[in-house]
Amino acid sequence: MESNQMQRKRYTEQQIVRILGEAEAGVTVEELTRKYGVSRNTIY
């Protein structure tokens, strides 16, 4: 049985820390959402 829902991406703890570190370093949320394919809400 096929699911029509989007499959969720899983990130390791290290990847999450790196993404949040980039945000703290001044990378805009828009850039991060494009780069990593996540929503604005995911960043916050």
N, CA, C and O of each residue as an XYZ file, in Angstrom:
176
protein
N       0.835     -1.176      0.000
C       0.000      0.000      0.000
C       0.884      1.245      0.000
O       1.746      1.399      0.866
N       0.668      2.140     -0.979
C       1.475      3.336     -1.107
C       0.889      4.491     -0.324
O      -0.330      4.643     -0.246
N       1.749      5.300      0.253
C       1.304      6.474      0.998
C       1.527      7.720      0.147
O       2.584      7.883     -0.463
N       0.532      8.591      0.111
C       0.657      9.834     -0.643
C       1.268     10.953      0.180
O       1.450     12.061     -0.325
N       1.586     10.686      1.430
C       2.181     11.698      2.289
C       3.667     11.824      1.979
O       4.325     10.865      1.577
N       4.179     13.055      2.183
C       5.612     13.261      1.989
C       6.377     12.505      3.060
O       5.975     12.467      4.222
N       7.466     11.916      2.658
C       8.306     11.216      3.621
C       9.132     12.244      4.387
O       9.693     13.161      3.787
N       9.209     12.098      5.704
C       9.959     13.034      6.535
C      11.446     12.744      6.437
O      11.873     11.590      6.409
N      12.222     13.812      6.385
C      13.671     13.663      6.414
C      14.100     13.554      7.868
O      13.522     14.196      8.745
N      15.086     12.762      8.110
C      15.624     12.616      9.457
C      17.027     13.192      9.477
O      17.852     12.894      8.613
N      17.279     14.011     10.464
C      18.594     14.604     10.620
C      19.223     14.088     11.901
O      18.539     13.862     12.898
N      20.540     13.905     11.859
C      21.240     13.483     13.071
C      21.349     14.678     14.015
O      21.165     15.824     13.607
N      21.645     14.400     15.255
C      21.810     15.482     16.226
C      22.911     16.445     15.789
O      22.788     17.656     15.971
N      23.975     15.912     15.219
C      25.091     16.743     14.758
C      24.650     17.662     13.618
O      25.060     18.822     13.571
N      23.821     17.162     12.702
C      23.331     17.989     11.610
C      22.438     19.108     12.136
O      22.517     20.239     11.656
N      21.598     18.805     13.109
C      20.708     19.804     13.689
C      21.522     20.895     14.371
O      21.231     22.081     14.215
N      22.540     20.497     15.125
C      23.397     21.470     15.802
C      24.078     22.375     14.779
O      24.189     23.582     14.994
N      24.531     21.801     13.677
C      25.199     22.596     12.634
C      24.233     23.600     12.011
O      24.589     24.760     11.804
N      23.002     23.154     11.709
C      22.004     24.039     11.116
C      21.692     25.190     12.070
O      21.667     26.349     11.656
N      21.455     24.879     13.341
C      21.154     25.920     14.314
C      22.355     26.836     14.529
O      22.189     28.033     14.763
N      23.545     26.287     14.451
C      24.757     27.104     14.560
C      24.864     28.095     13.419
O      25.269     29.240     13.620
N      24.504     27.658     12.221
C      24.506     28.567     11.077
C      23.506     29.691     11.293
O      23.778     30.846     10.963
N      22.347     29.352     11.848
C      21.327     30.371     12.113
C      21.853     31.387     13.130
O      21.652     32.590     12.960
N      22.515     30.922     14.167
C      23.070     31.826     15.171
C      24.206     32.669     14.614
O      24.447     33.780     15.085
N      24.902     32.144     13.613
C      26.023     32.863     13.013
C      25.561     33.939     12.032
O      26.377     34.698     11.507
N      24.249     34.002     11.786
C      23.740     35.077     10.937
C      23.196     34.650      9.591
O      22.741     35.497      8.822
N      23.227     33.358      9.279
C      22.635     32.896      8.023
C      21.126     33.082      8.134
O      20.524     32.718      9.145
N      20.517     33.648      7.097
C      19.080     33.909      7.174
C      18.285     32.610      7.160
O      18.718     31.596      6.613
N      17.114     32.672      7.776
C      16.241     31.498      7.829
C      15.854     31.075      6.411
O      15.757     29.881      6.127
N      15.633     32.039      5.527
C      15.281     31.709      4.142
C      16.371     30.890      3.470
O      16.087     29.932      2.752
N      17.623     31.275      3.710
C      18.739     30.519      3.132
C      18.783     29.096      3.690
O      19.001     28.136      2.951
N      18.575     28.974      4.996
C      18.618     27.654      5.626
C      17.487     26.763      5.128
O      17.693     25.572      4.893
N      16.281     27.336      4.963
C      15.158     26.518      4.492
C      15.424     25.987      3.094
O      15.095     24.840      2.791
N      16.021     26.815      2.238
C      16.353     26.350      0.881
C      17.472     25.314      0.911
O      17.390     24.283      0.244
N      18.503     25.590      1.677
C      19.686     24.724      1.715
C      19.364     23.322      2.241
O      19.856     22.323      1.716
N      18.523     23.266      3.297
C      18.276     21.988      3.955
C      16.901     21.402      3.679
O      16.601     20.290      4.113
N      16.055     22.149      2.954
C      14.748     21.615      2.599
C      13.804     21.465      3.789
O      13.010     20.526      3.844
N      13.894     22.397      4.743
C      13.016     22.370      5.903
C      12.135     23.620      5.907
O      12.405     24.577      5.182
N      11.098     23.605      6.713
C      10.211     24.769      6.800
C      10.754     25.778      7.802
O      11.621     25.459      8.615
N      10.234     26.991      7.733
C      10.615     28.036      8.696
C      10.323     27.560     10.124
O      11.127     27.781     11.029
N       9.177     26.908     10.324
C       8.809     26.442     11.661
C       9.808     25.434     12.210
O      10.023     25.371     13.421
N      10.407     24.664     11.353
C      11.402     23.685     11.796
C      12.617     24.386     12.395
O      13.177     23.919     13.387
N      13.022     25.493     11.803
C      14.179     26.233     12.288
C      13.893     26.826     13.663
O      14.752     26.823     14.544
N      12.671     27.336     13.833
C      12.308     27.960     15.107
C      11.899     26.896     16.078
O      11.552     27.201     17.219
